[in-house]
């Protein structure tokens, strides 16, 4: 079954093709949201704008595209795998590194596992120290605090995932995400629109 867009054809494989293991939990750097924000502020003064990459990896269930999302906060919130780039780090290389750290099998080299589309799916800008992000730099913001770049990350037929203890990986349908800001937030709810330019071939 194919979902037709206007651009590149992406093959999607059924969720049952993949294996899901576990690995050591990721170290939690902050004890609270407030502590994390203070750390971000201090780093901004030292290094400038925070650069973040996030990967959109898709599978299908019953012939319908699903996005793979990590659960956080005990399953009450969802997030794309990714994270902050190192100073001077190239985006695609950083995206591969983050995928390997967040959902990759440590026994498999990152370069052998993760494919990253070189053209970003979208960019989002955080002008202040709140949760608001925009698909452009607002006119009043001359020093954006963060730039989040989304990449499409096609996954091969036999990828082995390893999820840090304390997290889970869920496949959420485009139908469920579309317009559902109350549950998933504005970024995840916008993914079906961003992905509409692709044609998905559900094998």
Buried (B, 14 or more C-beta within 10 A) or exposed (E): EEBEBEEEEBBBBBBEBBEBEEBEEEEEEEEEEEEEEEEBEEEBEEEEEBBBBBBBBBBBBEEBBBBBBBBEEEEEBBBBBBBBBEEEBEBBBBBBBBBBBBBBBEEBEBEEBBBBBEEBBBBBBBBEEEEEBBEEBEEEBEEBBBBBBBBBBBBEEEBBBBBBEEBBBEBBBBEBBBEBEEEBBEBBBBBBEBBBEBBBBBE
